[in-house]
């Protein structure tokens, strides 16, 4: 397979080769593909975590174990004040 790189990508590949970190353009491209794979794995893992957290929240809501937003914020602020010794509002 042969591909034509846009000028900015070609310049990036050349800079990487000049740095001495890579011996040829294929190594640079493979490093980029590997990074893309890692990023996708992280995205998929975080998506799964968010889906699980949403499911937990939905189940808690269905059991009536939730509070309204202003009550939750009050609890959060109270916890922060207690933790950091802050009184009143800023």
C-alpha distance (Angstrom), angle and dihedral (degrees) to the residues before:
residue distance angle dihedral
X1 . . .
X2 3.74 . .
X3 3.77 122.6 .
X4 3.78 133.5 -175.3
X5 3.78 113.6 -131.9
X6 3.78 121.5 -145.3
X7 3.83 111.3 -111.2
X8 3.84 93.8 -106.1
X9 3.82 91.6 52.8
X10 3.77 91.7 46.2
X11 3.82 89.1 51.5
X12 3.81 90.1 51.1
X13 3.81 91.0 51.0
X14 3.81 90.4 49.7
X15 3.83 91.4 49.8
X16 3.78 90.2 51.6
X17 3.80 91.1 49.5
X18 3.81 91.0 48.2
X19 3.81 89.9 52.4
X20 3.79 88.0 62.9
X21 3.78 93.3 -129.1
X22 3.80 92.0 113.8
X23 3.79 129.8 38.4
X24 3.80 98.6 -152.1
X25 3.79 143.5 6.6
X26 3.81 92.5 -99.5
X27 3.81 90.4 61.2
X28 3.81 90.1 52.0
X29 3.80 92.4 49.0
X30 3.82 92.1 46.7
X31 3.80 90.6 51.1
X32 3.80 89.3 53.1
X33 3.80 92.3 48.7
X34 3.80 91.0 48.7
X35 3.80 90.1 51.2
X36 3.80 89.7 50.0
X37 3.82 90.1 52.1
X38 3.81 91.1 50.1
X39 3.80 91.0 49.4
X40 3.81 90.6 50.8
X41 3.82 91.0 49.4
X42 3.82 90.2 51.9
X43 3.81 90.9 47.8
X44 3.80 92.8 49.6
X45 3.81 91.7 46.9
X46 3.81 92.4 50.2
X47 3.81 91.1 45.6
X48 3.80 89.6 53.8
X49 3.83 90.9 48.6
X50 3.81 90.9 50.9
X51 3.79 91.6 48.6
X52 3.81 90.3 51.3
X53 3.82 91.7 48.0
X54 3.80 90.7 49.1
X55 3.79 89.9 51.0
X56 3.81 90.8 50.7
X57 3.80 90.0 48.9
X58 3.79 92.5 48.9
X59 3.81 91.5 50.5
X60 3.82 90.6 48.9
X61 3.79 90.0 48.9
X62 3.79 91.6 50.7
X63 3.82 88.8 52.4
X64 3.81 89.7 50.4
X65 3.81 92.8 -113.8
X66 3.79 97.0 135.5
X67 3.79 135.9 95.6
X68 3.79 130.2 -148.8
X69 3.80 120.3 -96.3
X70 3.80 98.5 -102.9
X71 3.82 91.6 49.9
X72 3.81 90.6 48.9
X73 3.81 91.8 49.6
X74 3.80 90.1 49.0
X75 3.79 90.1 53.2
X76 3.81 91.8 47.7
X77 3.81 92.8 49.4
X78 3.80 91.1 46.6
X79 3.82 90.5 51.8
X80 3.81 91.6 48.5
X81 3.79 92.3 49.1
X82 3.79 90.9 49.3
X83 3.81 92.4 47.3
X84 3.79 96.6 46.9
X85 3.79 99.8 29.7
X86 3.78 93.8 -118.6
X87 3.78 118.7 151.1
X88 3.79 128.3 -163.8
X89 3.78 125.4 -3.2
X90 3.79 128.7 -50.3
